[in-house]
Amino acid sequence: MMTGTAKRRAIVIGAGIGGLTAGLALAGKGWDVQVLERTAALRPVGYALIMAPNAQRALDAIPGGIVEQIHSLATLQGESGIRTARGGWLSRNDASLAEERYGHPAVVLRRAELVEMLAANLPPGSLRLGTPVAGLDADTGEVTLETGEVLCGDVLVAADGIHSAARAALFPGCPGPVFAGLTAWQALVPSAGIDYQVGTTWSRGGEFGMLPMKDGRLYVFAEAAADEPMPRRTGAEEKAELVRRFGGLRPPVPEVIRRIDEEAVLRADIHSMQVPLPAFHRGRAAILGDAAHAMAPNLGQGACQAIEDAVTLAYVLDRSGSIAQGLADYTAARMPRTSLIVRRSSQVARFATMRNPAGQVLRNGVLRAMGLFGSSAALRQADFVMRWDHPAVAVRPRPPQ
């Protein structure tokens, strides 16, 4: 474990979920932390997310009771899974069995809630909003702000998202995220009076899903295969596109789409890191989250993997004899796992948005056959994600029954 009287300093670039978690985790290990965010206010991209058990176990390693706060929000209950366009089950699982297997419930929460929760637990004065970065030097640990101010840290953490400028500076010439052949929509709708179905429906060329939230609304998400990025359109046009693609699905999907506020529907083309970076560190700098391994959303692991990254980084830096060794350990710990999850997310996206009818028949048959073995079969497919373990984790999952 690194020792010394001087307090080590970390400069985190980006105050998204990964950057805030990194700031918290490093502060918990005794680091002086500065989290720099270019915008004047915290504005999470997207409405909601599923906080999976693996991310909750990572957060268990940070003091402050964050996981308990998360559990106070909407946990998934009862059966959920994947349905056909006609409403039949392709794959399903039971929330109580999942919680028993993994030690935590899956929780649906607004991204803004999680960001506010993380920011509130940072040491006072460590979050600097309205502070854009002009450049960084991984060899010296210097960060230059657009104002001309120069900050120096023992470690720099690049957590500035999918369009990361820090990634380009750290790994010039390396390909970044590319269009994944997918576009996706998000919305929030009131759930009163809707006999909603938790989970997703796979139709030809796309999927449509809904998840309940604590405030009486449904988090609605949809995804479709696309040959090229889609042009920016009005909210009314996006809602009409949802009707065109998914309005023929069985109830309650048409009613859910009807309730979408066209002024608040979000759509984004999906980009993923198809060519991994050569490392997750260079010099005194580490990179994490979407900046390092942007992925398709189909495993629900984008934010969760950023949280794992952040907690692991703080742990290995605390345990290693030097910063150089700690950063090398971070790359060794995180690259294989995140690369696998990026690939698996892309595979699931291709299955979910398959356009070939013959391929859909084969896909559906395989999923139904797996379902003959009960809910535990679907859960076992998720073990490689949900049963993540690491010495930094304070609470371990219960063994499967």
Secondary structure, 3 states (H helix, E strand, C coil): CCCCCCCCEEEEECCCHHHHHHHHHHHHCCCEEEEECCCCCCCCCCCEEEECHHHHHHHCCCCCCHHHHHHCCEECCCEEEEEECCCCEEEEEEHHHHHHHHCCCCEEEEHHHHHHHHHHCCCCCCEECCCCEEEEECCCCEEEECCCCEEECCEEEECCCCCCHHHHHHCCCCCCCEEEEEEEEEEEEECCCCCCCCEEEEECCEEEEEEECCCCEEEEEEEEECCCCCCCCCHHHHHHHHHHHHCCCCCCHHHHHHHCCCCCCEEEEEEECCCCCCCCEECCEEECCHHHHCCCHHHCCHHHHHHHHHHHHHHHHHHCCCHHHHHHHHHHHHHHHHHHHHHHHHHHHHHHCCCCHHHHHHHHHHHHHHHCCCHHHHHHHCHHHHCCCCCCCCCCCCCCC
